[in-house]
Amino acid sequence: MVDRFYEQIKKHILKKLFDMRCWMGKHTSIHNMQKGLPGHARDHKVISKVVNELVQKEWINTKPTHYGLELSLNIEKKKEIEDCIEE
């Protein structure tokens, strides 16, 4: 059940970044990723863990700023990201 929960959050994050067209140079805050999730899934630790996994896969690029972490999708992994969202 936990794996399915993480997969749902992973797809939510990827789809949100995809819909916002956050590729390479365009970023959005990690805090925006919890918007649209049900209350029990808005735990910042869980979202951070999923984001870290996506960074390790090189699907997401991060940009640290003085006000927080910014995220964007890696254009070189576009096909893999699209396949994951469509599953």
C-alpha positions in Angstrom: 0.0 0.0 0.0 2.9 2.4 0.8 4.4 1.8 -2.7 1.1 2.7 -4.3 0.8 5.8 -2.2 4.3 6.9 -3.2 3.5 6.2 -6.9 0.4 8.4 -6.7 2.4 11.2 -5.2 5.1 10.7 -7.8 2.6 10.9 -10.7 1.0 13.9 -9.1 4.3 15.8 -8.9 5.3 14.9 -12.4 1.9 15.8 -13.8 1.8 19.1 -12.0 5.2 20.1 -13.3 4.2 18.8 -16.8 0.9 20.8 -16.8 2.7 23.9 -15.6 5.3 23.4 -18.4 8.2 23.5 -15.9 11.0 22.2 -18.2 14.6 23.1 -17.5 14.7 26.9 -17.1 11.2 27.3 -15.7 10.9 26.4 -12.1 8.2 26.2 -9.4 8.5 25.9 -5.6 8.5 22.5 -3.9 5.8 23.9 -1.7 3.4 24.0 -4.7 3.6 20.2 -5.0 1.3 19.6 -2.0 -1.5 21.6 -3.6 -4.2 19.3 -5.0 -3.3 16.4 -2.8 -5.7 15.1 -0.1 -4.9 16.2 3.5 -3.2 12.9 4.6 -0.8 13.1 1.6 0.4 16.7 2.2 3.2 15.6 4.6 6.3 17.6 3.5 8.6 14.7 4.5 6.8 12.3 2.2 6.8 14.9 -0.7 10.5 15.5 -0.1 11.3 11.8 -0.1 9.5 11.4 -3.5 11.2 14.4 -4.9 14.6 13.1 -3.8 13.8 9.8 -5.6 12.9 11.7 -8.8 16.1 13.7 -8.5 18.1 10.5 -8.3 16.4 9.2 -11.4 17.3 12.6 -13.0 13.7 13.2 -14.0 13.6 16.4 -11.9 16.2 19.2 -11.6 16.4 21.3 -8.5 17.5 24.9 -8.0 18.1 26.0 -4.4 17.1 29.6 -3.7 17.2 31.8 -0.7 13.4 31.2 -0.2 13.3 27.4 -0.8 13.8 24.7 -3.3 12.6 25.1 -6.9 11.8 22.2 -9.2 11.7 21.6 -13.0 11.5 18.6 -15.3 14.6 17.3 -17.2 13.9 17.6 -20.9 16.3 14.8 -21.6 14.0 12.4 -19.8 10.8 13.7 -21.4 9.8 10.3 -22.9 10.2 8.4 -19.6 8.3 11.2 -17.7 5.4 11.1 -20.2 5.2 7.3 -20.0 5.1 7.4 -16.2 2.3 10.0 -16.3 0.2 8.0 -18.8 0.5 4.7 -16.8 
